[in-house]
């Protein structure tokens, strides 16, 4: 019996050793080197990678995977350059499949792809001012027809969906959310209003005319709801991180995402979104500025400095940051407001 116990223990130890050896074998035999000697590079700079044999194992061939693409290297022991132009920015895994003799191994490394240059800076000119409900904690803002705006407001116990007259600021119709919901961004698509909630993992769909709730949808990997817009084909949703998710409007499933980056690093807390002429205009929480984002790569292409605008509104204890962007096809012109602002502004954007 004692001998049997010893044999069982020995087998277990051998199996564990074998598993550990198998798990560590690829990294103990090979290394994947980024030839720029940095895990950060700028878009347009080729990613130069190389597999090195640590214990002089012969490398027959290597296949690289990154940017959701596959690259075969004709030089098994040499550097391989992978183009980065027009690729999505942000964090990426670089994986190498190594073929050596009759075996193959997989190792990986990581990089951060940054924008190729700093964003342009824009300023603004106030064209018109309109009254805005000072009690509206604005989360989403969008035109529908003529001077009619749809607005989503936040705060637990105060969240709502509103139909608003631009010129007078009058709330024409208002639907209050249940106290357990914190309203966030909204967009209008095919005569339906889509409204997000913050941490409740659910969004609501309303009939545009009656404002009756007709459906709900649920988030997947994007755990929170911040802003939403669309390009007449897909939805784009922010979740408070640097990610903007692309959604299928037929089922609201998340298809993929971009990460918003400048030439120096990521931009987090992406908030209210508005689709304008092929770009996403986005509020960034706590910043009185608007980011102009390339929806294909995540590149921050421009920043509209609106920091002086808050001085134009009434100062009071509940006054909060800029939030709310609306567009109705006027070149270089957008409509903006903020959380608990008593004014809404029509502004023209110009490069600084």
Number of C-alpha atoms within 10 A of each C-alpha: 6 6 7 9 10 11 12 11 11 12 12 12 12 12 12 12 12 12 12 11 12 11 11 11 14 19 16 12 15 20 17 19 19 20 14 13 9 11 16 18 21 19 23 15 16 15 22 15 20 21 23 19 17 12 9 9 12 13 18 15 18 24 17 22 16 16 15 10 7 13 14 14 16 13 13 20 16 13 18 23 15 17 14 17 15 13 17 25 30 23 17 16 14 20 17 24 18 21 17 15 11 6 7 14 15 17 18 17 15 17 17 18 27 27 28 18 14 16 19 13 15 17 16 20 14 13 11 12 16 16 16 24 17 18 14 21 27 31 33 31 29 25 20 19 9 9 12 16 19 26 27 30 28 23 18 14 14 17 25 25 23 21 23 22 19 20 14 11 18 14 16 12 13 15 14 15 18 13 12 13 23 23 34 30 32 32 27 22 19 8 11 17 23 24 29 31 25 21 16 16 16 18 22 17 21 19 16 18 10 8 17 13 15 11 11 14 16 16 17 12 9 19 15 21 28 27 30 30 27 20 15 11 10 17 23 25 28 27 24 22 17 21 23 27 22 22 20 14 15 8 9 17 17 18 11 12 21 21 24 28 28 23 19 15 15 21 19 17 18 24 29 32 34 28 23 19 12 11 16 25 29 26 26 22 18 12 15 19 22 28 25 25 26 18 22 15 20 28 30 27 21 19 20 22 18 17 14 10 18 18 8 12 16 13 13 10 7 11 18 17 21 27 29 29 26 24 21 15 10 8 11 13 19 20 23 21 25 27 21 25 27 20 19 22 21 18 18 17 16 13 11 10
